[in-house]
Amino acid sequence: MTNFLKISAVSFFLFGLVGVNSACAALVPCGTEADPEACTLCHLWELISNIINFISFSLAIPVAVLLFVIAGILFVVSGGNEQRTGLAKTIFTNTVIGLVIIFCSWLLIDTLVKTIAGDLKGIIGAWNDFPTCE
């Protein structure tokens, strides 16, 4: 049991290192080899938008899927052991709660920004769609 968790944690960490390296290139909108343009304040807003989208969609969903798979494997191989079954149920529950928190916070921010900026409907779109830098 503990060996399985150790192997899962190490493989998740190594997989994460590879994924983060490729994701960092897509997060930073300026000052890279592909775009040597100097960074401006507009690029800061674009970076914030990229980070929000990366955490909300590109990171949270694959991690949740991985946790569901690990919990499912634990549940199937538990062999009637109540401690392992309880651990699998806890992982399922905590993963669902985490996803609900992430997406409810996204929805709450969206609702607040649209309510506060209600008069600017022609100017402002979705709160996480910042204008791109020219």
Steps between C-alpha positions, in 0.01 A plus 500: 500500500763753598720392207213568261452849642874572487525386138192703410636813667843472336355435153253786542786732602717399204208530259427843648855622439473418130155657475599819683800558274284489189223704666728784611584578140130542424426704814750783448374724217816704442876505546549146365707385206185463291383851592800718598274805539544698823235436763236764569215539748266343244718188504458478879121471458552238230731304735238510777236373258731220385570395861130498590411289197797266557410432865125476441495284191842363404611401850192436715320265264794265424594487869139418589492224239825357638360507855179331385706226333714449812191491721330256263802269502514515879129424518525202263809343660389565857383142537239592757748684720296779658802725548591495127137538397468798734817653354362462147169659599686786668706562185182499288325742736793740536557509124138588431505766772819648353352518151182659634704764686711580192210535260266674747769759570540552124123542468482735801770727360328498161165595655648776715695658215200489267276648771740780587579577135140461386496838327807410296353197321616626162854555627562207735454137403576199717709592803777262404514618137742788522574693182804371316802723464569639156 
